[in-house]
Amino acid sequence: MTVEKGSMPNDKNAECTGDVMNSSASKTTMDLADKYLFPTYKRSHLVLVRGEGCRVWDEDGKQYLDFVGGIAVCALGHSSPVVSRALEDQSRRLVHVSNLFYTKPQVELAQLLVGNSFADRVFFCNSGAEANEAAIKLARRYSREKYGPGRHTIISMKGSFHGRTMATLSATGQAKIQTGYDPLLEGFKFVPFNDLSGLEEAVDDSVCAVMLEPIQGEGGVVCPQPDYLQGVKELCQEKGLLLIFDEVQTGMGRTGKLFAHEHYGITPHIMSLAKALGNGLPIGAMLSVEELSSAFGPGSHATTFGGTPLVTAVAKAVLTSLLNDGWLAHCRSMGEYFRSELENLKAKHPVIKEIRGLGLMVGVELEQPGAPIVEACLERGFLINCAQDKVLRFVPPLIVSKEEIDALIHVLDEELK
Ligand SMILES: *Cc1c(COP(=O)(O)O)cnc(C)c1O
């Protein structure tokens, strides 16, 4: 179908003045979204206009306690002064110049990430998918340089989620994410999470890396069994494979340590970060050990926007606050409290099958679909989320208080009856 420029209907021209809300005052934001945006999202029926701490407000002034946190993004909460200050300062100084030049905030953030992790090198990008894309490219290129062609397969996990670009959806072990996009990128193999012997059997001469989330997020908050990640690391060492941790969701303090793998006493060769790294500004990062750095020489990988002074200045302020203001300890204690309160609910409500999680990454698996509970919570002023149909997922700002958790528990108690 072709549309000629001159054939635009008059009402369409009228709406293209940029002042959309005024030119169609009778239309609500939701109607306009339905008309103009690709229908890629099944959104909750509310238009959010403001946020502060763990609370957000809709167009009608109704207040909600936010246990979604922008999907594990707004770790320091909404309208965090830490973010506002860094954003304002840096926006007056320098927003973007491209990676053709050195900029201070980017280097300072890299130094801070390296100083607080296993890693030696950082590549900045704009999202979780891009961070994983970089991880996949680095693993392939390093392995090719070291072993020659043919060693390119990456083993990832069933139920995993690594993003929506062609490479990262090809690495994602969920059919619903891949449907309709064939042919997928070659060179991915899937094994069940928490199955060490399944992983061992899948390793052949074509495999260069194992890629996994320390705790599966979109997969429904699935935790590793004791010693599983250690077993994966040992297998990687034995077979000369790279270990890639996708900490896009679990990283940046979500589980009560800066990175989830710290709980398990092991380190990967490569790690991807995004979500909470910029507290809502788009930034991703791919980190690795020194040995891999030469595989990403000049011209091997790049991005226009990745690591701009603006987003890295904000991320540096966010990371500094996470490390220095006690939020990791707060996250651990609030997470423990939240999960113990949920265990109390489980004892009362047989509809709860299992409580899972670590820190403030919490999943409640139900015996039935979670959507009606999500809807009921929304009505009562609580934003929660559902993963994999039956798992209520809670990833609130890490600054959430005991009183805010109590308020949610009270509502869940009534709605799960
Ligand atoms: C959200 C997520 C991604 C994708 O991040 P985007 O920023 O949406 O591209 C990748 N991996 C994990 C584990 C995630 O939770």
The ligand as a Gaussian input file, in Angstrom:
#p B3LYP/6-31G(d) Opt

LIG

0 1
 C       14.779000      -6.077000      30.709000
 C       15.802000      -7.120000      30.411000
 C       16.529000      -7.132000      29.214000
 C       16.250000      -6.181000      28.089000
 O       16.506000      -4.859000      28.413000
 P       15.959000      -3.683000      27.450000
 O       16.512000      -2.457000      28.075000
 O       14.469000      -3.770000      27.472000
 O       16.515000      -3.950000      26.096000
 C       17.521000      -8.076000      29.064000
 N       17.768000      -8.984000      30.020000
 C       17.091000      -9.015000      31.177000
 C       17.443000     -10.022000      32.214000
 C       16.077000      -8.086000      31.406000
 O       15.369000      -8.138000      32.541000

